[in-house]
Amino acid sequence: MAEKKKLKITLKKSVIGRTIRQKRTIEALGIKRLHHTVIHTDTPQIRGMISKVSHLVVTEEVQEN
């Protein structure tokens, strides 16, 4: 069975002064605060959300066992 890729997403820049859409995208990803990390399955929806706030987050691919 093929393992699903996971993405580790970390907020590196503050959302203060950002548009409401960017703030809500960060919130929808489940990120609560600066330097908070969440792990999501690699899907087109998550990739689209990351692309909208790519200047605020750092993304790494993770292999889950």
HUKA-V918314 format. One record per residue. N is the residue number from 1. SS is DSSP state (helix for helix, strand for strand, loop for the rest). PSI is psi as a letter, one per 30 degrees, with the letter a starting at -180 (* if undefined). Layout:
BEGIN
n/ss/psi
N/SS/PSI
N/SS/PSI
END
This chain:
BEGIN
n/ss/psi
1/loop/k
2/loop/k
3/loop/k
4/loop/k
5/strand/k
6/strand/l
7/strand/k
8/strand/j
9/strand/k
10/strand/k
11/strand/j
12/loop/f
13/loop/k
14/loop/l
15/loop/g
16/loop/k
17/loop/g
18/loop/l
19/loop/l
20/helix/e
21/helix/e
22/helix/e
23/helix/e
24/helix/e
25/helix/e
26/helix/e
27/helix/e
28/helix/f
29/loop/f
30/loop/g
31/loop/k
32/loop/e
33/loop/l
34/loop/k
35/loop/g
36/loop/k
37/strand/k
38/strand/l
39/strand/k
40/strand/l
41/strand/k
42/loop/j
43/loop/l
44/helix/e
45/helix/e
46/helix/e
47/helix/e
48/helix/e
49/helix/e
50/helix/e
51/helix/f
52/helix/f
53/loop/g
54/loop/f
55/loop/f
56/loop/f
57/strand/l
58/strand/k
59/strand/k
60/strand/k
61/strand/k
62/strand/k
63/strand/j
64/loop/k
65/loop/*
END
